[in-house]
Amino acid sequence: MSKQTHSFQAEVSQLLHLVTHSLYSNKEIFLRELISNASDACDKLRFEALNNSALFEDAPELQVRLSFDDKAKTLTITDNGIGMTEQEAIEHLGTIAKSGTKDFVSKLSGDQKSDAQLIGQFGVGFYSGFIVADKITVETRRAGTAAAEGVRWISGGTGDFEVETIDRAERGTSVILHLREEATEYANTWKIKEIIGKYSDHISLPILMEKEEWKDGELLDPQDEKGGRQPGGMVKTGDWEPVNKASALWTRPKKDITDEQYQDFYKQISRDFEAPLNWTHNRVEGSTEYTQLLYLPSKAPQDLWNRDKKAGIKLYVKRVFIMDDAESLMPSYLRFVKGVVDSADLPLNVSRELLQESRDVKAIREGCTKRVLSMLEDLAKHDKAPVAAAEGAAASDAVTDVLSDEEKAKLGQYAKFYAEFGAVLKEGLGEDFGNRDRLLKLLRFASSINDTVGVSFVDYKARMKEGQDAIYYITADSLAAAKNSPQLEVFKKKGIEVLLMTDRVDEWALNFVQEFDGTPLQSVAKGAFDLGKLQDEEEKKAAEEVAETFKPLLAKLKEALKDKAEDVRVTSRLVDSPACLVVTDDGMSMQLARMLKQAGQQAPEVKPVLEVNPEHALVKKLDGSVHFHDLAHILFDQAVLAEGGLPADPAAYVKRVNALLS
């Protein structure tokens, strides 16, 4: 077949432009990416061969080979993995075959560090080869196809690529990098070995390079042994040797693995360019035996909220790779966790469907979940270390002087984690009843006395006033809206702390939580105002008398607002504002109703209760005013605005306000 030319997908062209302009600040990462792709291809062959051993053809030993030609200025990475057909080469090498592609490309900014992280997360590391190459040739043949069905793919990393069929005896793929002049250092044995040792030593199959030995230069005069010689040099022997340990990192004893090796392994399996925040490595024995190596990322991936994205950890059975993104091994609310589980009990031919039904998998899932929660609890405990240390230290001691180096390293890590993943963690309140109490202790919020998101339910309970019998909270679209909500006014006046919940998931999650450690949770925007023992008898009596006095006015307001408000009543929860909106104890909040409508979902029509402040001048002027009807509607619409909503008829609201102002 003659050569055919194809255009790159538009997003790929944009990506290649960034890559060829030195997107990666650390150029040598290209080799890690290409070796990782080669390893994945071998894993895929091993998995498909479970049901069709003929795919191994005459080469059952899987491996990756690296070779270079310093004269031709080429570096070649070859694997004998699954390989590609012509159509697969066109699709995999010419497009970013992943959901959310356009969203991904729209986030590329030209900032080297952030863009490099994005590229790693979206699995398009093949294109990193263009950092060091001005042309890439890929020769490949899919396992199980005829030698005449080989494919050659060539591109200079610009707008298009060429594809043609070739004869290729070996299955698998060779990626040939035609190195740029300034990148010829990578056509060097020692440089390649250094990079492999740094990034790919843990790859569980052998990475081979051709042996070299020193050869003396030839005599200028063959008859004169003591005469001059041409320069000697290293020459290839034709024998191949492994240049990595070729043992899975998780199978090694923890004492033999350095922090740097753990971090490099994380970067390889996650395609993340940032070091992980923390990790846990354990061998679990008992009725179910498995090894787990689980990581907490330091940054949330850009596609964390993408519903189409598969999430999970890598599953191995007896060190044989089975699948990526085994979602059955980790609950959805921990989908950010990366890592490996290697089971000694599961069958090699296990499918995603079987995983969902397996008792062993359920045991592994529970074990992994508990291990991750323990890791988070440890980080949260160390975030409190300075306070605990200060309590136990002499007055002259610095807080950190009484901490170990390991404890110092963990300071602030939980706060970093929570800023990235706290909202996802809250999903567990509705998904994981068995661990709900542990999750509640891990949650953090801002509060009316602490703007930073660092207040736990435990902290709150420790500061509760004598006689306080509820944990008070408010939900809002933003921290500013929550802090300035009229519903907080009396709580601020009395010095009662209120938790400010501003994540979109909070409204949903709190449907599954009624109390914490025996203390009920109470929304300050639900139900009639009642501070219980925190409100003295004189205050209660005065409120009852005011309510009686205002009955005629309340009746008029109810009539004027009958289409908008469920009820109108006086309240003592307001100090500076004339009015606010609340819902009944069992009613849906207005914020949740708005969120459902924004998401295109059906939401019941919420008719809130309007509470008015009898001490406010505007409320006092209502009775007898010739503008009563307009003032009543302005009062209601302003209460809607104060709690983050919009009036049902903004134009009518503006017209009424302008009429009164003029």
C-alpha positions in Angstrom: 0.0 0.0 0.0 1.3 3.5 -0.8 1.7 6.0 2.0 -1.3 7.8 3.2 -1.2 11.2 4.9 -3.5 12.1 7.7 -4.0 15.3 9.7 -3.6 15.4 13.4 -6.7 16.0 15.5 -6.8 19.8 16.3 -6.2 19.2 20.0 -3.1 17.1 19.2 -1.7 19.9 16.9 -2.1 22.4 19.8 -0.5 19.9 22.2 2.4 19.3 19.8 3.0 23.0 19.4 3.4 23.3 23.2 5.6 20.2 23.4 8.0 21.3 20.7 8.4 24.6 22.4 10.0 22.9 25.4 6.9 22.3 27.5 8.6 20.0 29.8 11.2 21.7 32.0 12.7 18.3 32.7 13.3 16.9 29.2 14.5 13.5 30.2 11.0 12.6 31.3 10.2 11.6 27.7 12.1 8.4 28.2 10.1 7.5 31.3 6.9 8.1 29.4 7.8 5.9 26.4 9.1 3.1 28.6 5.9 3.3 30.6 3.9 3.0 27.4 6.0 0.0 26.3 5.4 -1.7 29.7 1.7 -1.0 29.4 1.7 -2.7 25.9 3.3 -5.8 27.4 0.8 -5.8 30.3 -2.1 -5.7 27.7 -0.6 -8.6 25.8 -0.2 -10.7 29.0 -3.9 -10.0 29.8 -5.3 -10.8 26.4 -3.1 -13.9 26.3 -4.9 -15.3 29.3 -7.7 -16.3 26.9 -5.6 -16.8 23.8 -2.0 -18.0 24.5 -1.3 -18.0 20.7 -0.8 -14.2 20.9 2.6 -14.8 22.5 3.6 -16.3 19.1 7.2 -17.6 19.5 8.3 -15.0 22.1 6.6 -15.7 25.5 9.2 -13.6 27.4 8.0 -10.0 27.5 10.6 -7.3 27.5 11.5 -3.7 26.5 14.7 -3.0 24.5 16.5 0.3 24.1 19.1 0.9 21.5 20.7 3.9 19.9 22.8 4.9 16.9 25.1 7.9 17.8 26.0 8.3 14.1 22.4 8.3 12.8 21.4 10.2 16.0 18.5 7.9 16.8 17.2 6.3 20.0 14.8 3.3 19.7 12.4 1.9 22.3 11.1 -1.5 21.4 8.6 -3.7 23.1 7.2 -7.1 22.2 3.8 -6.3 23.6 0.3 -6.1 22.1 1.3 -3.9 19.1 -1.2 -2.0 16.9 -3.1 -2.4 13.7 -3.1 0.3 11.0 -6.4 1.7 12.3 -5.2 1.6 15.9 -2.0 3.5 15.0 -4.1 6.2 13.3 -6.4 6.5 16.2 -4.0 6.2 19.1 -1.2 8.3 17.6 -3.2 10.9 15.8 -5.9 11.7 18.4 -6.3 12.0 22.1 -8.7 9.1 22.5 -10.1 10.1 25.9 -13.3 11.7 27.1 -13.0 15.4 28.1 -10.3 16.1 25.4 -11.5 19.5 24.5 -11.8 20.5 28.2 -8.3 19.2 28.7 -6.9 21.2 25.8 -8.7 24.3 27.0 -6.8 24.1 30.2 -3.4 24.2 28.5 -2.0 27.6 29.4 1.7 27.5 28.3 2.8 27.3 31.9 5.4 24.5 31.8 4.8 23.1 35.3 1.0 23.0 35.2 0.7 21.9 31.6 3.2 19.1 32.1 1.1 17.8 35.0 -2.0 17.9 32.7 -0.3 15.9 30.0 0.7 13.3 32.4 -2.7 13.0 33.9 -4.4 12.6 30.5 -2.1 9.9 29.3 -0.7 11.5 26.2 2.9 10.9 27.1 3.8 9.5 23.6 3.9 13.1 22.3 6.6 13.9 24.8 9.0 12.2 22.4 8.9 15.4 20.3 10.7 17.3 23.1 14.0 15.7 22.0 13.1 14.5 18.4 12.3 16.4 15.3 10.9 13.2 13.7 9.4 10.1 15.2 9.0 6.8 13.3 6.8 4.1 14.8 6.9 0.5 13.4 4.4 -1.9 14.9 2.4 -5.1 14.4 -0.5 -6.3 16.5 0.0 -9.7 18.1 -1.8 -12.4 16.2 -1.7 -10.7 12.8 0.4 -11.7 9.8 3.9 -10.3 9.3 2.6 -8.4 6.2 0.2 -6.4 8.3 2.9 -4.4 10.0 2.5 -0.6 10.1 4.9 2.3 9.8 3.8 5.7 11.2 6.0 8.8 10.6 5.6 12.4 11.7 7.7 15.5 12.2 5.3 16.7 14.9 3.7 19.4 12.8 0.2 19.2 11.2 0.1 15.7 9.8 1.5 12.2 9.8 2.1 9.4 7.2 1.0 5.7 7.5 2.0 2.8 5.4 1.9 -1.0 5.7 5.2 -2.9 6.0 6.5 -6.4 6.6 7.4 -6.8 10.3 8.3 -10.2 11.6 8.2 -9.3 15.3 5.0 -8.4 17.1 5.0 -5.2 19.2 6.1 -1.7 18.7 9.4 0.2 18.0 9.4 3.9 18.6 12.4 5.5 16.8 13.3 9.0 17.9 15.3 11.1 15.4 17.1 13.3 17.9 17.4 17.0 17.6 21.0 18.3 17.4 20.7 19.6 21.0 19.4 16.3 22.3 22.1 13.9 21.1 23.2 13.3 24.7 20.4 10.8 24.9 22.2 8.6 22.3 24.6 7.5 25.1 24.6 4.3 27.2 25.4 6.0 30.5 22.8 8.7 30.1 20.1 6.2 29.3 21.0 3.9 32.2 21.0 6.9 34.5 17.5 7.9 33.5 16.2 4.3 33.7 17.7 4.0 37.2 16.0 7.2 38.2 12.5 6.7 36.8 11.9 3.1 35.5 13.9 0.8 37.8 10.7 -0.6 39.2 9.2 -1.7 35.9 8.4 -5.4 36.5 9.7 -6.7 33.2 13.3 -6.5 32.0 14.5 -3.4 30.2 17.4 -4.5 28.0 20.3 -2.7 26.4 23.1 -4.1 24.3 26.4 -4.7 26.2 29.4 -2.6 25.4 33.1 -3.2 25.9 36.2 -1.1 25.4 38.1 -1.7 22.2 41.6 -0.3 21.7 42.2 1.9 18.7 43.8 0.2 15.7 47.6 0.7 15.1 48.4 3.4 12.6 51.3 1.1 11.5 50.3 -2.6 11.9 54.0 -3.4 11.9 54.9 -1.1 14.8 53.3 -2.3 18.1 54.7 0.8 19.9 53.5 3.2 17.2 50.5 5.5 17.3 47.0 4.3 17.4 43.7 5.5 16.3 41.3 6.5 19.2 39.7 3.6 21.0 36.1 3.5 22.2 33.1 1.5 23.4 31.7 -1.0 20.9 28.6 -3.1 21.1 29.0 -6.8 21.7 25.7 -8.1 20.3 24.7 -9.4 23.8 21.8 -7.9 25.7 21.6 -7.3 29.4 18.9 -6.0 31.8 19.5 -2.5 33.1 16.7 -2.4 35.7 15.9 -4.5 38.7 12.8 -5.9 36.9 11.0 -6.6 40.1 7.7 -5.0 41.0 8.3 -2.3 43.7 5.4 -3.4 45.8 6.9 -6.9 46.2 10.1 -5.6 47.8 10.5 -5.2 51.6 9.7 -1.7 52.7 13.1 -1.3 54.4 14.7 -1.8 50.9 12.7 1.0 49.2 13.7 4.6 49.5 11.2 7.5 49.6 12.5 8.6 46.2 11.8 5.2 44.7 8.2 5.3 46.2 7.7 8.8 44.7 9.1 7.8 41.3 6.8 4.7 41.2 3.8 6.9 42.0 4.7 9.3 39.1 5.0 6.3 36.7 1.6 4.8 37.6 -0.3 8.1 38.0 1.4 10.1 35.2 1.5 12.9 37.7 4.5 15.2 37.7 4.0 16.2 41.4 5.3 14.0 44.2 2.5 12.3 46.2 1.4 13.7 49.5 1.7 10.4 51.4 1.5 6.6 50.8 1.0 3.3 52.6 2.5 0.0 51.7 1.3 -3.2 53.4 1.0 -7.0 53.0 -2.3 -8.2 54.3 -2.6 -11.8 55.3 -5.6 -13.8 56.5 -8.6 -15.2 54.8 -7.8 -12.9 51.9 -4.1 -12.3 51.0 -3.0 -9.3 49.0 -0.4 -6.5 48.9 -1.5 -2.9 48.7 0.6 0.2 47.8 -1.7 3.2 48.0 -0.9 6.9 47.4 -2.6 10.2 48.2 -1.9 12.7 45.4 -0.8 16.2 46.4 -3.0 17.9 43.7 -6.5 17.1 42.4 -6.5 16.0 38.8 -8.3 18.3 36.4 -10.8 15.6 35.5 -11.7 14.7 39.2 -15.3 15.7 38.6 -15.6 14.2 35.1 -18.4 11.6 35.3 -17.1 9.7 32.3 -13.7 9.2 33.7 -12.9 5.7 35.1 -11.3 5.8 38.5 -9.6 3.1 40.6 -6.3 1.4 41.2 -4.3 -1.1 39.3 -5.1 -4.7 39.9 -2.5 -7.5 39.7 -3.0 -11.1 40.5 0.2 -13.0 41.5 2.2 -10.1 39.9 0.3 -10.5 36.6 -1.3 -7.2 35.5 -5.1 -7.6 35.1 -6.6 -4.1 34.7 -6.2 -0.4 35.2 -8.9 1.6 37.1 -10.3 -1.3 39.0 -13.1 0.8 40.5 -14.4 -2.2 42.6 -11.3 -2.0 44.8 -12.0 1.5 46.1 -15.2 3.4 46.9 -16.1 6.3 44.6 -15.5 8.9 47.2 -11.8 7.8 47.3 -11.4 7.9 43.5 -8.4 10.2 43.8 -6.3 7.4 45.5 -3.7 5.9 43.2 -1.8 2.7 43.6 -1.6 -1.1 43.2 -3.3 -4.1 44.7 -1.7 -7.5 44.0 -4.0 -10.4 45.1 -2.9 -13.9 45.8 -6.4 -15.3 45.6 -8.3 -13.9 42.6 -8.4 -15.9 39.4 -6.2 -14.6 36.5 -9.2 -14.4 34.2 -11.2 -12.2 36.6 -13.4 -9.6 34.8 -15.0 -6.3 35.9 -18.3 -8.1 36.3 -16.8 -10.9 38.5 -15.0 -8.2 40.6 -18.3 -6.7 41.6 -19.6 -10.1 42.9 -16.4 -11.5 44.5 -16.2 -11.8 48.3 -12.4 -11.5 48.1 -12.8 -8.2 46.3 -15.2 -6.9 48.9 -12.7 -7.8 51.6 -9.9 -6.0 49.6 -12.1 -3.0 49.1 -12.9 -2.7 52.8 -9.2 -3.2 53.7 -8.1 -0.5 51.3 -10.7 1.9 52.5 -9.8 1.5 56.1 -6.1 1.8 55.2 -6.7 5.1 53.4 -8.9 6.5 56.2 -6.1 5.5 58.7 -3.6 7.4 56.6 -5.8 10.5 56.6 -6.4 10.2 60.3 -2.7 10.1 60.9 -2.2 13.2 58.8 -5.0 15.0 60.6 -3.5 14.1 63.9 -0.2 15.6 62.9 -1.8 18.8 61.7 -2.8 19.2 65.4 0.7 18.3 66.6 1.9 21.9 67.3 -1.0 22.5 69.6 -0.6 19.2 71.5 3.2 19.8 71.7 2.8 23.3 73.0 0.5 22.0 75.8 3.1 19.5 76.9 6.2 21.6 76.4 7.9 24.0 78.8 7.0 27.7 78.3 10.5 28.4 76.9 10.4 25.6 74.3 9.6 26.3 70.7 6.6 24.2 69.6 8.4 22.3 66.9 11.4 21.5 69.2 9.4 18.7 70.8 8.4 17.1 67.4 10.3 14.4 65.6 11.6 15.0 62.1 8.9 12.7 60.8 6.2 14.7 62.6 7.5 18.0 61.4 7.4 16.7 57.8 3.7 15.9 58.2 2.7 19.4 59.6 0.1 21.0 57.4 -0.3 17.9 55.1 -3.9 17.3 56.0 -4.8 20.9 55.3 -3.2 20.6 51.9 -5.1 17.3 51.3 -8.4 18.7 52.4 -8.1 21.8 50.2 -7.8 19.5 47.2 -10.1 16.6 48.0 -12.3 17.6 51.0 -15.4 18.0 48.9 -15.0 14.5 47.4 -14.5 13.0 50.8 -17.9 14.3 51.9 -19.5 12.0 49.3 -18.7 9.1 51.6 -21.3 10.3 54.1 -24.0 9.0 51.7 -22.0 6.1 50.2 -20.2 4.4 53.2 -22.5 4.0 56.2 -20.0 1.8 58.0 -17.3 4.4 58.0 -19.5 7.5 58.5 -18.3 8.3 62.0 -14.7 8.2 60.9 -15.5 10.4 57.9 -17.3 12.9 60.1 -14.2 13.3 62.2 -12.1 14.0 59.1 -14.3 16.8 57.8 -13.2 20.4 58.1 -15.2 23.7 57.8 -14.9 27.4 58.1 -16.9 28.9 61.0 -18.3 32.2 62.2 -15.2 32.6 64.4 -12.6 31.0 62.1 -12.5 31.9 58.4 -10.0 29.1 57.5 -11.4 25.7 56.6 -9.9 24.0 59.6 -12.7 23.5 62.1 -13.7 19.9 62.8 -16.8 18.7 64.6 -14.5 17.7 67.5 -13.1 21.3 67.6 -16.7 22.7 67.5 -18.0 20.5 70.3 -15.0 21.4 72.5 -16.0 25.1 72.2 -19.7 24.7 72.7 -21.2 27.0 75.2 -22.7 25.7 78.5 -26.3 24.8 77.8 -25.8 24.5 74.0 -27.5 21.3 72.8 -26.9 21.5 69.0 -24.2 22.0 66.5 -25.3 25.0 64.4 -24.4 25.3 60.7 -25.4 27.2 57.6 -25.1 26.2 53.9 -24.4 28.8 51.2 -23.0 29.2 47.7 -19.8 31.0 49.0 -18.0 31.8 52.1 -18.9 35.5 51.8 -22.6 34.6 51.5 -22.4 32.4 54.5 -20.5 34.9 56.7 -22.9 37.7 55.9 -26.1 35.8 56.1 -28.8 37.5 58.2 -29.5 34.2 59.9 -26.1 34.5 61.8 -26.8 37.8 63.4 -28.1 36.7 66.8 -25.5 33.9 66.9 -22.7 36.5 66.5 -24.3 38.7 69.1 -24.4 35.8 71.6 -20.9 34.5 70.6 -22.3 31.1 69.4 -20.1 29.5 66.8 -21.8 28.5 63.5 -20.2 26.2 60.9 -20.1 27.7 57.4 -20.7 24.9 54.8 -20.0 26.2 51.3 -19.2 23.1 49.1 -22.0 22.2 46.7 -21.9 18.7 48.0 -22.7 19.8 51.6 -26.5 20.1 51.1 -26.7 16.5 49.7 -24.2 15.0 52.2 -26.0 16.5 55.3 -29.2 14.5 54.3 -27.3 11.5 55.7 -26.2 13.1 59.0 -28.4 14.0 61.8 -25.9 14.1 64.7 -22.2 14.0 65.6 -21.2 12.1 68.7 -24.7 12.3 70.2 -25.2 16.0 69.5 -27.8 16.9 66.8 -26.9 19.1 63.8 -29.2 22.1 63.3 -29.3 24.4 60.3 -29.8 28.0 61.3 -31.9 28.5 58.2 -34.4 25.7 59.0 -37.3 25.7 61.4 -38.5 28.3 64.0 -35.7 30.1 66.0 -35.0 28.3 69.3 -31.7 28.5 71.2 -33.1 26.4 74.0 -31.2 27.0 77.2 -29.0 29.7 75.6 -32.1 32.0 75.5 -33.3 33.1 78.9 -36.9 33.2 80.0 -37.1 37.0 79.7 -36.1 36.9 76.1 -38.6 34.2 75.3 -41.4 36.1 77.0 -40.5 39.3 75.2 -40.5 37.5 71.8 -44.0 36.0 72.6 -45.4 39.4 73.4 -44.0 41.0 70.2 -45.5 38.2 68.2 -48.9 38.9 69.7 -48.6 42.6 69.0 -47.6 42.1 65.4 -50.4 39.6 64.5 -52.4 42.2 62.5 -49.3 43.2 60.5 -48.3 39.6 59.9 -51.8 38.8 58.6 -51.5 41.7 56.0 -48.0 40.5 55.0 -49.2 36.9 54.5 -52.0 38.1 52.3 -49.7 40.3 50.2 -47.1 37.6 49.8 -49.4 34.5 49.6 -47.9 33.5 46.3 -44.3 33.7 47.5 -44.2 32.8 51.2 -45.5 29.7 53.1 -45.8 31.8 56.2 -44.7 35.2 57.7 -43.7 35.4 61.4 -41.6 37.6 63.7 -38.2 36.3 64.9 -35.5 37.2 67.4 -32.8 35.6 65.2 -32.2 39.0 63.4 -30.3 41.9 64.8 -29.4 44.3 61.9 -31.5 43.0 59.0 -35.2 43.6 58.5 -36.0 40.1 57.2 -34.7 36.7 56.3 -36.0 33.5 54.7 -36.1 30.0 56.3 -37.7 26.7 55.5 -39.5 24.2 57.6 -37.5 21.6 59.5 -38.3 18.9 56.9 -38.3 21.1 53.9 -35.8 21.4 51.1 -33.5 24.3 51.4 -33.7 27.0 48.7 -30.0 26.6 47.9 -30.5 22.9 47.2 -33.6 23.6 45.0 -31.5 26.1 43.0 -28.6 23.6 42.6 -31.0 21.0 41.3 -32.5 23.4 38.8 -29.1 24.5 37.6 -28.2 20.8 37.0 -31.4 20.4 34.9 -33.1 18.2 37.4 -36.6 18.4 38.7 -36.9 20.2 42.0 -40.1 20.9 44.0 -41.2 24.5 44.3 -40.0 25.8 47.6 -42.1 28.4 49.4 -40.0 29.7 52.3 -41.1 31.3 55.5 -40.4 35.0 55.7 -39.2 36.1 59.2 -39.2 39.8 60.0 -37.3 41.7 62.6 -39.9 43.7 64.7 -37.1 46.1 65.9 -36.1 47.2 62.4 -37.1 50.6 61.3 -38.3 49.4 57.9 -40.6 46.8 59.4 -42.0 49.3 61.9 -42.9 51.7 58.9 -44.8 49.0 57.1 -48.0 49.4 59.2 -50.1 52.1 57.7 -47.8 52.9 54.8 -49.4 53.8 51.5 -46.7 51.7 49.8 -47.4 48.6 52.0 -47.8 46.2 49.0 -44.6 47.4 47.3 -42.6 47.4 50.6 -43.8 43.9 51.4 -42.5 42.6 48.1 -39.2 44.5 48.4 -38.7 43.0 51.9 -39.2 39.5 50.5 -37.0 40.0 47.5 -34.2 41.5 49.6 -34.3 38.5 51.8 -34.0 36.3 48.7 -30.9 38.3 47.6 -29.4 38.1 51.1 -29.4 34.3 51.1 -27.8 34.1 47.6 -30.9 33.8 45.3 -32.4 36.1 42.7 -35.9 37.6 42.8 -38.4 35.7 40.7 -39.1 38.9 38.8 -36.0 41.1 39.0 -37.5 43.8 36.7 -40.5 44.2 39.0 -38.1 44.4 42.0 -36.1 47.2 40.4 -39.2 49.0 39.4 -40.6 49.0 42.9 -37.3 50.2 44.4 -37.0 53.0 41.9 -40.5 54.1 42.5 -39.9 54.4 46.2 -36.5 56.2 45.7 -38.1 58.8 43.4 
